[in-house]
C-alpha cells in the first residue's frame, strides 16, 4: 500500500508544472517575491499537452534589433496575417498553422515560424490583452535590445508594446509554460 502511495505521489509530482513549482517554492520563503506566476490560458495549457515541442523555451531572452531582425519580423507577421483567415472560435482551441483561426492561432503560428527562422524561443512571449474596445486578444511579443515589439493580426504594422493601445493582462515568461501578470510599467 505504501509503495502504491509513493508511486502515485511521484507521478503527481512529475506532473507539476514549472509555475506550480515556483508557486510552491515561493510559499515556503519568508521574503516576498518580486513577481508571481499566474495560470496560462486554459486553451494554451491543452495545446502544450498535445504539442510539447511547440511549448519549449530556451536561448537568449532578448534579440538584437537589427535591420535583418526587423525584416524577418515583418516577413513573418505579413505572411501569417495573409495566410490565415480570421475566424472567431467559440471554444478556446489554440493551434499552429491552418487556413483559419483566431488571434491566438495567429500568435502561435508566428512564434513557431520565428523559432524555425532562428529567433530564440526565450525572446518570444505570448500575451493576452484587452483591446481599446474591451475585447480579449492574444498577440506575440518579441523582446529585443530596442524594446518589446508586438506582432498582431489586427494591425499590419509591428509596434512597440507601449504603442499597441492594449491593456496587457498576462504574458508568458522566457519559459512559455510559466506566465506572469502584466503590470503597467514593468518589463515583461
N, C-alpha and C positions, 0 to 999 in steps of 0.2 A: 504494500500500500504506500509506504513512504517513497519507494522507488518511483511509482507512478506519479505521485505528487511532485517529486523532484523533476521528472521529465516534463510534466505539464508546466511547471513553473519556468523551466528553462526555455520551453517553446514560447511561452508568453513573453519572457524577457527578450528573446530573439526578435519577436515581432514589434517591439517598442521602436517607435520612430526616433530620429535624432531630436526632433522637437520635444518629444516626451522625455527623453533622456536629459535634455538641457533643463526642462522644467523641473524634473525630479531633483537634479543636481542643485538648481537654484534654491529649491525649498530647504535644502539642508544647510545652506550657508547663511550666516548671520548678516553678511554685508549685502545691501541692496544691489541688484544687478542694473547695469546701465540700460539694457534693453531686454524686452521679454519676447517670447515667441507666441504666435497665435496659430491656430489650425489653418492649414492650407485649404482653399476651397474644396468642397466635397468632390466635385467633378474631377479636379486635378488629382486628388488622392487616389481615386479609382483609376484614372489614366495612368498614374505611376505604378500601380499594382500590375496593370496589364502591359505597360510599356516601360519596363525598368531602365532600358538603355537610353530612353529619351529624358530621363529624370536624374541624370548624373550631373554633379558639379565638377569642379576641378579647374586647374590652370589659374592664370592671373585673375585677380578680381577687378582689374581695370585694363583697358587697352589704350594705346597711344592713338590719339585722334589725328590722323594724317589725311592727306588728300585721298590716298588709297582706301583708308578705312571709310571715309565719308562716301566715296563712290560705291564701295561694297554695300554699305548700309542702304543707300538709295536704290541700288540694283535689286537687292533682296526685297526691300519694302515694296517697290513698284511691282516686281514680278509676282509676289504673293497677293498683293491687293488686286492685281489684274487676273490672276488665275483662279481665285476663289470667289464665287458669287455669294454675297451676304444672304444668309437665311437665319432668321430667329429660331432658336430651338426652345421648345417648352421644357425639355429635360436638360439638366446640366451635364452634357456629354462632351468632354474635351477630346479632340482628335488632331492628328497631324496630317496635313495634305487633304486630299479630297477636292471635289469641284464646288462644294458649297459648305457653308458653316457660319458660325457667329464669331464674335470678337476673340474669344479665347482660342478658337481654331486658327485664326489668322496669326495670333501671337505665338502659339506653339509651333506653327509651320515656319515662321520667321526665325525662331530660336533654333530649330533643327537645321535649317539651311545655313544659318550663320556659323554654327558649330562645324558643319561639314566644310565650310569655306575657310576654316581656320581661326575663327574668333573663339577664345576660351570660354567654356561654359560658365566659369566663375564670374565673368563680366556681363552675363546676360541674366536679367531679372524679370520674371513675370510679375505683373502688378494688377491689382484691382482698384478701381476708382469710381467716382461719381462724375458724370459729365455736368456741364453747366445747366442742363435740363433735369438733373437728378437721376439720370439713368445709370444703372450699374454697367460697368465697362471693364474690359481687360486689355492690357497693352504689354508690349515688350520694351524694357528699358535696357539700354546698352550703357554701361559705366565706362567712361573714358577719362583720360587725364585733363580733358577740357570741359567736363561736365557730363551729366546723365542725359542721353538722347532717347526720345520716345518714338518708337515705331508703332504706327497706329493704322487701323483700317478705315477710320473715319476721315482722316486728313491725308492728303497726298504728301505734304512736306514733313520732314523729320525736324522736330523741335526739341529744345532743351526742356527738361521736366517742368521747370518753373513757368515756361511759356505755353504749356499744354492747356491750361484752363481747367484742369481736372483737380478734384479733391481726392487724393490717394488714400485708400483705406488700409490695404496691406500689400506687402511686397515680399517676394522670395529673397532669401539671402544668397550668398555665393554657393551655398548648398541648396538647390532648388526645392528640396523636401522640407526645408525649415523656413517659415515665413515670420515676418515681424509686422507689427502695426506701423503704418507710415505716418510719421508725425511731421507737421509743418516745420520747416527749417532744419530738420535733421537729415544728415546724409543717409542714404539707403545703401 
